[in-house]
């Protein structure tokens, strides 16, 4: 249990770096107004639609967004007062048959008030309406040739504590507006996407012995992958999906293993008498980064697969217990207080593997389990406070962050 806890306890400040710079030095982003032309939903529902459209536009960090709620007909004339903006985004939700929901989007450019972008979207399950909005904002953003925000449409998977020795696996959109429980019954923790297309996950079920399962989120197929004494967690998956990085403790001490899906062969990668956990592939999957207590406290190290040599990666902090890697960057969680009778502060830091660059990403609170987006431009993490959790997003190149609370619930770990 101590080892599991080691893994679970996993105003921005920034410095300059030649390859990762703050691009919003002057706020000259285009201004966008929004109009709701929906023909579906109550006033409360329409307000939810609006807040999500507005929120998505803000989270791109590419626009200054007018947060005034306005109603309009979908094909109505443009209010001249709106021409102080660069763009107007007008949308309409309308219902279809058998729970289908449609979203029509039209964008105008000012001062000409000329429509230049129009799309329609639909879902067969109305509960999935957030993904209509995410896709519309992604397409609008892409049409304007802004840096991609395609990560918005990806699922987030997380473990949600229900009660003692009981946690469910849930998939959600990044705002936690859409949520669907996919695994329940018992203590199900450490979910990890099994493939880039997000068709399946790996997760650990804790019982008399920990068991690693694979679960297909579309077909419901579930199969046992591996079991081990002590502990068993999948921390990373190779890009082709054929290899897993596992933390296992068959002899009482956790080490990192590489598991080959086809053959079932386990290859031990670390050989330390203490704790080595939470490994991730780096450098074209030729090396790994992982968390170890070989300094007497948790810290981040790297090793080449097939070699016993180990390189210390982090030289800041005395309890760095969770990390995520993308390209030459590592983001990690560092405990910065040592309170025996109250909550400790955990902040996130970003470092480069090729220089002494370091940047603090959070300023206070309990910030854990950082995860890079696929493009490496955003970091998702868990913020714990007041007996509940929120999902945080940090837009690295824009020095902006956002929180999405999961009211009354605590998140154990995430992946996206």
C-alpha positions, 0 to 999 in steps of 0.5 A: 500500500505504501508503494501505491500511495507513492504513485498516487501522491504524485499567477504562472512563472516562466523563463525564456527557452529557445524552443518554447516561448510565450507567443502572447507577449502582446494581446493582439488576438482577434475578438469574437462575439457569439450569438445563440440561435438555438431552436432546442432546449430550455433557457438553462440548457441554452446557457450551458451551450453558450458557456461551453462555446465561449469556454472552448474559444477561450481555451484555444488561447487564440481569441479574445472572447466577448462573454455577453450572451446574445440571442438571434435568428440563425439567418438574421441581419447582423447587429451593427454594434457587433462590428467592433469585433473581428468575428461573429460566431453564430450557432444553432442547436436543433433536435432530430429524430431518435435523440439526434441533436444537430449543431449548425455554425456560421461565422461572419468577418467584420467589418464587412459582415460577410459569412465565411465559414459554415458547418453542420454537425450531429450526434445520435446521443444528445448527452454527447453535445459537448463534442459537437461544440468542441469539433465546431471550435476546432474547425473554426480555429483550423479554418483561420489557420490558428495552431491546432487544438485538436486535443479538445475532441479527445476523451479523458479517462480517469478513476473516480473514488466512490467510497472506501476500496471502490473506484470507477473508471470514467470517460469524459470530454476535457471539460467533464461536461460529458461523463460516462462510467465504463468500469465499476465494481471494486477498486479500479485505478490507473487507467491508461489509453491502449491506443492513439485512436482511444478505442480501449484502455488498460487499468488495474483492479486491486483485490487479493492480487492486482490484475491488469485488464484491457477494456474496449470502450466501444464493444465492452470487450474485457480481457485479463492481460497480466497479474502480479504480486505486490503491484501492477500498473500500466504507465505507458503504451508504445505508439504501435500499441505492441509494448507496455511499460509496467510497474511490477513488484513480484518480489516486493520491490517495484521495478519497471518492466516492458511487456510485449503484447504478442508474446506476453514476455516481460522484460525487466528495465530497472534493477534498484532495490528501492522504488522505481515506478511510473515509466514513460517512453522518450527519445523514440522509445529508446529511453524511459523516464521514471520516478525513483526514490534512489536519492532517498526521496522521489525524483525523476530519472532516465535510462536507456532501454537495455542499459542499467545506467541511470541519469538524474533529470530533475535537480529541483525539489525534494519530493518529485513524485509524478511526471510526463514526457513529450519530446525534450520536455518533462513536466513533473509534480513536486511537493513543496511543503512538509506538513504532518497534520495538514495538506501539502502543496504540490506544484507542477514544473516544466524542464528541458532534457537538453538545457537547464531550462525550468518553469513553474506552471502552478503557484499553489495547491495540490497539483498532481498527475500531469499529462502532456497533450499529443502535440505537447503544447498543453498539460492536463493535471488534477487539482485537489481541494476541499474534498473534491477534484478539478481537471486543469489545463495549462496552455504552455505557449500562452501562459494560461490555465483553466480548471474544470471541477468535478463537484463532490468527487475525487479523481485518482488518476487521468489519461488523455 
